[in-house]
């Protein structure tokens, strides 16, 4: 049965943090920031997005962090320097002992 209305989950890259020390592995890195959200579409036309959530991933240990609410809003407004290690909450710990170029 065909339904003209659908929900989609999306994750899009949003940029990078300034060089900060990862709270898990201790390396100074630029973490990639992603935006996760739900999208409601009617006939494949986006109508409404909701459940917006930002998260950062350390490229060295693959740990996932969520920025504090005020830090995420500052990042959306173009102030990436507001994201610091103190404003990140650990969501998932990665492999802290991975070497450069080693698969995680």
C-alpha positions in Angstrom: 0.0 0.0 0.0 1.4 3.4 -1.0 1.7 6.1 1.7 2.4 9.6 0.6 3.7 10.6 4.1 7.0 9.2 5.4 9.6 9.7 8.2 13.3 9.6 7.6 16.3 9.6 9.9 19.2 11.7 8.7 22.8 12.3 9.9 24.7 15.1 8.2 28.2 16.4 8.8 28.1 20.0 10.3 31.8 20.9 10.6 34.7 20.5 12.9 35.6 21.6 16.4 38.7 23.7 17.0 41.8 21.7 18.1 40.9 20.3 21.5 42.1 17.5 23.7 39.9 14.4 23.6 38.7 13.6 27.1 39.1 9.8 26.4 42.4 9.4 24.5 44.0 12.7 25.5 45.2 13.5 21.9 44.7 17.1 20.5 42.4 16.7 17.6 39.7 18.4 15.5 36.5 16.4 16.1 34.0 16.1 13.4 30.5 17.4 14.3 27.4 15.7 13.0 23.7 16.7 13.1 21.2 13.9 13.6 17.5 14.6 13.0 14.2 13.1 11.9 12.5 14.4 8.7 8.8 14.2 7.9 8.1 14.1 4.1 5.0 14.2 2.0 5.4 13.0 -1.5 9.2 13.2 -1.0 9.0 16.9 -0.1 10.5 17.7 3.3 7.8 19.3 5.5 9.2 19.3 9.0 12.4 18.3 10.8 12.5 17.5 14.5 14.6 15.7 17.2 17.7 17.7 16.2 20.8 16.5 18.0 24.5 17.3 17.5 27.4 15.0 18.4 31.1 15.0 18.0 33.4 12.1 17.1 37.1 11.8 17.9 39.1 10.7 14.8 41.7 9.0 17.0 39.7 6.8 19.4 36.2 7.0 17.8 34.6 8.1 21.0 31.3 9.9 20.6 30.4 13.0 22.6 27.3 15.3 22.9 28.0 19.0 23.2 26.2 20.9 26.0 23.0 22.5 24.9 24.5 26.0 24.9 27.6 24.8 23.0 25.5 23.2 20.3 23.5 26.4 19.8 26.7 28.4 19.6 28.1 26.0 17.0 24.9 26.4 14.9 25.3 30.2 15.0 28.8 29.9 13.7 30.8 30.1 16.9 32.8 26.8 16.7 35.3 28.0 19.3 32.7 27.7 22.0 33.0 23.9 21.8 35.7 22.8 24.3 36.5 19.5 26.0 34.7 20.7 29.2 31.5 21.2 27.2 31.4 17.6 25.8 29.5 14.7 27.4 30.7 11.2 26.7 28.0 9.1 24.9 30.1 6.1 23.8 33.8 5.3 24.6 35.9 4.2 21.7 39.1 2.3 21.5 41.6 4.6 23.2 44.6 2.5 22.2 44.2 2.7 18.4 47.4 3.9 16.6 47.4 6.2 13.6 46.2 4.4 10.6 45.1 1.3 12.6 41.5 0.1 12.1 39.2 0.7 15.1 
